[in-house]
Structure formats: C-alpha cells, structure tokens
Amino acid sequence: MPVDARIEDKPDPNVSEYSRRLIQSEAMRTVRLIDFRGDANAERPPDYYLYIFNIANRKFEIRRPPNFPLMTFAGCPLGQPYALVGRVPNIVNEKWVDADSGETRVRGIMGERFATDLLNPSNTGIDIWGEIPEELSWLDSGGTDDMTRRGLFWTKNAEPTTEELAMSRAKMEKHYRQLIQHADILYSDTATRREIGREHHMAADYFKARSQWHIVAETPIICENCGEMLKSNVAFHIGPTGFMCVRDWKRTVAAGAVKREQVPEESRWWEDKAHDKIK
C-alpha cells in the first residue's frame, strides 16, 4: 500500500505506537495519490469506420456541442448519384467534466449509436433505416432534424449499395412529396402563406413542380439562328416572320413538327443506307 513519503520506515522511539499509527492514518487521509494512467480507449485506433453519404444537392450543418460545435456535410454534386461526406470511427470519444472532481474525463460511444443520433436524434436505436412514427418524434411532427429524410445516411460499406441508395432516395422523395402537399395547404390560407419556406421550394424544384406558391422565372436566351428571345430548352419555335426556326432537329422530328426528309443533310443524325428508306 502506498504511504506518505514523510513517514519514515523506522519508527521514532520517542513516539508511542498509538501516536505513530494515528499520524500514519492522518497522512493517508490527506495525501492524494495521482493516477497517471490515461484512458487507453481514447488512444486506440478504430477497428472500422462508418461512412456517411449524401444524395442531395445541398449541404447540411449539424451542431452537437460541446464536443462537436459545428459539422458541415457537403452536398452531392449535380450529375452524381452520391457523395462521401463523412466518416465515423466505431468508437467516438467524447470529453466531459466530472462535477465532483472538476477533472476532464473521456467516455466512448458506440459509432453506430453516435452516427444514428447525429443524423436523426429521434431515432434512439442503431438502425439508420428504422421508421420513427410521427407521434414518437420528440423534436416535432415534421422531423425537422431528421437528416435521413433529406438525403444523408450512414453505412459500413465504403461504397453504398444500390439498395441503400434506392432506400435513401425513396425516403427523401417521400419527404419532398409531403412538403409539397404541406405547402399547398399553407397557400390555401392567406394567414399561413408566409410559412412556406426554402425547403418547400427545394422539394418543388426536385420534382419540377409548378404552382401558385412556386413560380420559376427562367432567364431567356437569344436564339443562335434568328436572334429572338426564348426559353433555353426549346427545340424549335416560330420566328418573327412566321417561319419555323429549328434548334434541335432530332427533337423536332420526335415532336412531329417536321418529317425526317425535311432534315438538312448536315443535321441528320442517322446513317444513310441503301436499304434505309427515309419516310
């Protein structure tokens, strides 16, 4: 048993046995032994990682103070099916202050639990795909902090599977449809129209929906053939003098506006063959 360095190994002959024991007992109560052993778990390398992916073309900011005041997850670039935006070790170490001693301590949290809570605080388990009934959502009935409805999910796979991507997209599209329906209800009452927010419009943009509460103003372009102002995606239009101005012959033929034999040779996209009769 460790003892105070002030107490000698050899007893003082001038001190009675009773007094010596009393002094030793007092010393053991007042001397605080320092434990130099740290938390080995905090220095241990991860056994594996969980990967966070984003399928939405928007970034997310999540706050988990005091250990993680702000975490930013990048958006998925347009034209890509997903983006790797985060990585979580199998054990996440969080610091906390012991109220009794004032010491800073470290505790380890299971990575699956940390990642699930990070993306959906209403989910108290570790199944990121688990459906949480609206009445059990302690945040609000709209699932405001549920990022799994918005395109984020975690998996143990370094590359998400086709099934995982399909589940994430289905969940996000369900949420977007609910937002559009919600916006329609809000717009029906002038007193609640101002509650239509940015995410309602994002949902409408995703489905290319048009409504009185979501009017999209497209910037016109100048036609490279006739110089008239028009929408950027039109294949043909009627020019200022009444003639048909074609910008995309293939799409114009598909629309039935012209026949294939009317397509100029330099604009034909098919190969002429002897047995290929142009109709």
Secondary structure, DSSP 8 states (H G I E B T S, - for coil): ----TTS-SS--TTS-HHHHHHHHHHHHHH---------HHHHS--S-EEEEEE-SSS-EEEEETTTEEEEEE----TT-S-EEEEEEESEEEEEEE-TTT--EEEEEEEHHHHHHHHH-TT--SS-TT----GGG-SS-TT-TT-GGGTTEEEES-SS--HHHHHHHHHHHHHHHHHHHHHHHHHHTSTTTGGG--HHHHHHHHHTT--BTTB------EE-TTT--EE-TT-SEEE-TTS-EEES-HHHHHHTTSS-GGGS-GGG--S---TT----
